[in-house]
């Protein structure tokens, strides 16, 4: 019976650790997404200060940077979840 209780405790600990790791990954992804969106909004707001002939390129660059940052945040999130899953299975 003690062995069963010990395994149950270890399983509970592993599930809790995984849950916290998952929550941390989601929170980090949201922070990264919010940062990317703030940078994009700032770049769009600054477009009025850019010469009219360069605005299109500046807008495209801002959008491209935002897309890259969002993709990086998704990759980081997915890697963190994968690592958490591997630790849980171990």
Long-range contacts (C-beta under 8 A, 24 or more apart in sequence): 14-87, 14-88, 15-88, 17-87, 17-88, 18-84, 18-85, 18-87, 18-88, 21-80, 21-83, 21-84, 21-87, 22-81, 22-84, 24-80, 25-76, 25-77, 25-80, 25-81, 25-84, 26-77, 28-73, 28-76, 28-77, 28-80, 29-73, 29-74, 29-76, 29-77, 32-69, 32-70, 32-72, 32-73, 32-76, 33-70, 33-73, 35-69, 36-65, 36-66, 36-69, 36-70, 36-73, 37-66, 39-65, 39-66, 39-69, 40-65, 40-66
